[in-house]
Amino acid sequence: MSKKELAKRYALFIVGLFFAGVGIAFTKRGELGVSPISSVANVMSIKFSSITMGTWLIIWNCVLILGQIVILKKDFKLYQLMQVPISFLFGYFTDLGMRIASFIPVSNYFSRLLMLFGGIVILGFGISLSVIADVILNSGEAIVKAIADKTGFQFGNVKIAFDIGCVTAAVIMSLVFFDMKIVGAREGTFISALLTGFTVKFFTKRLKGKLTKLLTHNLP
């Protein structure tokens, strides 16, 4: 792979990261729950509101990176530390998305649903760009791969189990922090879990061919 192609792929990855962050922000603004992987950070951001959602996502992603190091040990490659700056960038994009979303009124349940579904579409679009860029996994996908590699279980099955674990942890934290009330992990979390994969497949199928040609075309 040429340096120009690699640079273009990372540029596309960053664009995808931006849309993914904005997508998370829109679902957060809807207050019906965010994606499973972000649910722990969402509960923490509600409990400790002086720290932004983006910052909590940075902290959570760094925890997931540490988890990879513990799981993989000597098999953890140095280049995988690229996940750290990516996590900071994703957190920044999420907070930027929160500022953008703050101007959109959410006065009733219907408007919250619109924010949720809009966020899922934006998130799916962003993830599809990152998938097509094919340069590095984000920390959520990377820890799933690490577990799958070490256990021998299929990636898809580990992903489902990991998402369930994230939501379970978020619910338990919510019950502890908010006097046995479930806060931050609602119906939107499960809707996001069901629909995000479909939106990623939808956009990837339609964009992969054109974007791959753009990425592999050598500029003079």
Helices and strands as residue ranges (DSSP letters): H 3-30, G 36-38, H 39-47, H 53-72, G 73-75, G 78-82, H 83-101, H 109-133, H 139-151, H 155-177, H 187-216
